[in-house]
Amino acid sequence: MLEALKKGDEVITSGGAAGRVTKVGEAYVSVEVAKVGGGKDGSAPVEMKFQKAAVQTLLPNGSLKDL
């Protein structure tokens, strides 16, 4: 599962953080976990970086309507 992670996948980490994958590296993934005011559309993404091994569940796309 971890090898197949790609941008746009919706995941849950072992710590319980849920979000959408924004970047995939060799050992780490960046996950958008929330949005806060300030972007062009009134919101800016909050991204966290996790070790790939921390990704516990790959959700079906569309599971997270709004973070």
N, C-alpha and C positions, 0 to 999 in steps of 0.2 A: 504494500500500500504506500509506504513512504517514498519509494522510487517513482511512483506514478503521480505524486502531488504536482499540481500545476496552478498557475494564477487563476483565480476565480473559484477554486474549490472552497467549500464550506467545511470547517473542521471544529473539533472540540479537543482541547489539550488535556493532558493528565491533571493539570491544576484546575480545570473547569472553565477556562476561558474559551468562549465561542466566537468565531469570526470568519472572515473571508481572506484567503491567501492572496497577497499582493505581490510577493517576490519569493522565488525559490532559489536557494543556493545549494552548495554541496552538503553542508552540515546544518544550515539554518533556514528557517522560513520566516517571512514577515507576514503578520496577520492583522487585518483591520478589525479592531474590536469595538469601535464606537465612532461617533462623529460629534464634533463640537462646533459652535458658531465661529464664523470667520472666513469661510471659503467663498468662492464666487457665487455659489448657490445658497450661501448662508451657513454652510457647514464645512468643516475640514476633518479629514480622517485621523483617527488615533491609531497608530500602528505599533505593534509590539513584535519583538524578534524572539523566536523560540528555537531551541534545538529541534531538529526533525524528529528525534526520538520522543519528544514531548507530545507530538500529535497522536492522539489516542483513537479518535473516531473521524471518519470521513462521512459527512452528511450528504444526503441527496441534494442536488442543486435546488435552490428555492426554499430550503428549510429556514433560512434566516432572512425573513422579509426585510426587516430593518434592524440594524444593530443597536 
